[in-house]
């Protein structure tokens, strides 16, 4: 669960064994909104969430409402409150309070930003105009990459998949303005509307930067056609799941010889990336780019580069640029009106200075006791996972040993980093928002490129502490739970074990399973792509993940639009097995072994109802369509009903029978781990 308020210090009473926790829980938490008119076996998501779903309104500034990623909306309001407060004080120069406060204040000064129009971007557009040939074009691309104004080169520094202790250079497919390649080629009314809105957006950007209307439309069409040619070389979202196919390490000398128009040696030198090799994730893209650099006239490339810069920086310019961006966003997401400036700036500060703002967040909202409780939950889930591995009938003993070695080698990161990011060299002022953006993006690039050839820092985080999310990182074999997700409905110190194991326990099981999904299973306990399976075991594993693909591909979301089972197989496997692991961990607690009802529901029923609550989400149809095409997770309803259809304990807890819509025969139920 790759893209989750307050935990009270009284959580100290919950530390220790599960039995002690059950005895010291301070209040009964009622699961509200159960729709008793619905049959839980027909649609459990609606049974638990239907009353809420039918009555809740999506805020006009959002594309959806509820839990999961939409909890980041109230998080941003909380961050905004912090920033409003800190920006009003005269903080010590160079302090984190001064930096985040000054960044926020500059971004909130829309009068100053509007006065400048697109003038802050003029130096970049002038650089584009100076391009005369392919070498000067690539020189511009390299220079702007150092500012994270990316166009046709996708570049980052990260662990080597086959030697996870060392950071290397990686290149990946890029160059598109629409969400992915499919949006350029699909032939349906929904996609046609998005294509039209995107072209209009490009034309508006040209117009706002001084191009007459009729010429702006022609320029936009030229840019779109270049992007479409680029898109033809892109791998699909499904193809991008192939770990081994997306690892292609070349020497820079070989790349220079194969793709002389790109000029890799000179490009990397100008990007400040000193290396003799690059892992090229999608070689077909760079092969095509090498051809397009000479087949497309330089003057057309200049239009493309201008459009890319205008698009990359539009949200940081005057209101007319921001409005143009939203006109397109509205079509693709269904969001009715723009977010408030304060909410936007809370997101921007979190994005640019995440660990600085994160320090203020955890100091105010996240007690140390929460970390300790989470470690206990994770360790219980690991024990339950190990037991499930031992009981697998399809796996041989030798593979089981290696699977458990990997399981217990997983690093657990809870709440916030042990070592905070150093922002001392970053200069932020309250009088120039665009300059702050450039300063922060340059610092971020330099931070990343400085890792090249260096040992991997296993203490580093790849999300901010306030974000409502969790993730598994295969190259480090680690699971990460930021403070943002450690709040209701996921985690509540006052709740009984049924709610916590059905909530955050399921998320823990989900992230643990990512170490054993179709991608994670290819990495060993040290984070290297390395086969630790017997041939027969891996074939059986693949057969079971294919069953996951087939099951989820059968689910219809809208009209004839189905879940893409092949694209979502990793997340669906994690949901299926993660729920089973969480349930087993729950059964290790005192409440899990009891039958005492709360509000008329058994502990098992409360466990499954808690699962349904954590995916309580309602979204706009436009956003749901975008989700299906671009998100590796199934939509929330199917993150509830899909796993439950395969869990025998759910059938027992709610007396599910063959006449119920969610019923699957025992032979049709899918189990991986």
C-alpha positions, 0 to 999 in steps of 0.5 A: 500500500504504496500511496495514511490523528492523534495517539494519546499518551495513555497508550502506555497502558496497552504495552506488554502482552495481548492479555494485559491489553484486553484487560486495560482497554478503557472504553467500548468503541461502537462500530457505527453505521452498520446497515442491518437491512443488507445481507453481509454475504452479498456485499460486505463493504456496503453492509458495514459502510452503506449508510455512510456511503449513501449519506456522505458528500465528497468535498468539492475540493476533493475527488473522494472522501473517507479513509485510505489516501483521502485521509490525507485531506484532514491531514493537510488541514492539520499540517496547515494549522501547524504552518499557520502557527509557525509562520507567524513567529520570528523564528531563528534563522536556519531553524526548521521552524524558520524554513517551513514557516518561510516557505509556507508564507511565501507560497501564501502570498498570492498577490506577489505571485500573481504580480509576476505572472510567468516572469519567473519561468522566463529564464528557462523559456529563454534557454529553450529558445537558445537550442539550435541542435541536438547537442544543445538540446541535450545540454538544456535537458541535463541542466534542467534535470539538475533542477528536477525540471524533467522532460525526456530523461528519467533519472534517479540514484538508488540501490542496485537490484543485484547488489542492494548495498550500493547506490547506482544510476537508474534511467526509466521511461518518461516524457508523457503529460497524460497519466500513462501510454494507454491514454494516447491510444484508447478509443472511447468517449471517456479517454477522448474527453481527457485527450481533448482537455489535455490539448486545451491545457497545453494550448492555454499554457502557450497562450498564457506565455505570449503565443496567439490563440490560433498558434497556441492550438497548433503548438499544442497539437505538435507537442501532443503528437510528439508525446504520442510517438514517445508513448508508443515506446513505453511499457504498459503498467503490467509489463512494468511489473516484470522485475528482471525485464526492468533491470538492464545494466549497461556501461556508459561507453556502450550506451554512448555507442548504441545511442549517440544522439542522446550522448550518455557520457556527456549527458551524465557529466553535465548532470553531475552524475559520475558513473561508468554504468546505468541501469536502464529500466526500459531500453526500448524507450531510450532506443526510440528517443535516440531516433526521435531526437533526429527525426523530429525537427529541433523547432518542434522539440523546442515546443515540447520542452517549453510545454514540459516546463510550463506544465511542470511549473504551472502550479507555482505560477500566477492564478491563471496558470493554476486555473488552467491546470485545474481545468484539466485536473477537473476533467480527469479526476472529477474534482469540482473546485480547487483546493484552498491555497492553504491546503495546497501549500501544506502539501507543497511544504510536506513535499519539499521539506517533509522531514522538517515539517515531520519533526513538528508533526510528530512532536505535537501528535505522535507519542513514543508509546505508539511506536512500542505498541506498533512493534508489538503488533508487527512482531505478532503478525510475523509470528502468525506469518511464520506459522502459516508458512510452516503449514503450507502444503504446497511448499517444500521444507527447504524453501520454508526455511528461506522464507522464514529467514527473509520474514524475520530479517525484515526491518521495521520502521515506525512513525518517523526516521531515527535520523532526520534529514539535514536541511541546513544548506537549504536557503528559504525566504518568505519573499520569493516563492518561485526561488524557494521552489528552485532552491528546494528542487535543486537541493533534492537533486543534489541530495539524490545524486550525492548517493551515487556509488555510495553505500545505501543508507538503510535508515532513509525513509521514502515517505514523510511522517505525516503521510497516510500510507505504508510501504514495503521496500524490497531492496532494503527488505523493510516495512514502513508505517509513518505516524500519519497512518497510526490513527483511527480507523487503522489504529486506536489505543482505546479499541479492542484487539479485534478493531486494531488487528482488523485495521492496522493489523491487516495493513501490517500483514499486507506489507509483510506479504509484499516481501512475498508477492509476485515482485517481492518474492524475487528478492532475497532477505538482503534485498537482492534479486536472487532466486531462493526458491526450488523450481517446483515451489516457484511454479506452484507460487506462480500458479497461485498468483495467477489464480489471484489475477483471474479472480480479480479480473472477473470483478466489474467496477463500472459498466464493462470496466473490470479490475486489471488483475495482472496490474494489481496482482501484487496488491491483491495478493498482499490484501488476501494474505495480509488479512489471513495473517492479521486474523491468525495474529488476532486469534493469538490474543485473549479476545481472539480466543473469546466469544464475548459480544460487544454491541451484539457482535462477536470478536470475529465479526468486529475484526472483519467489520474493522477491515471494511472500515479502513477502506471506507471510501467514496470517490467521483466516477471520473477518479474511479476510472483514473484509478482503474487505469493507473493504480496498482491497488484494487478500488476500496470496495474490492479490497474488502469483498475480494479478500473476504470471499477467500477467508473461511473464518469470514464465512463462519463469522457471518454464516455465508451460504451458497445463496450469497453473492460473495460465496465461492466454493472451497475449490474456487477460493484462492490462498497464496500464503 
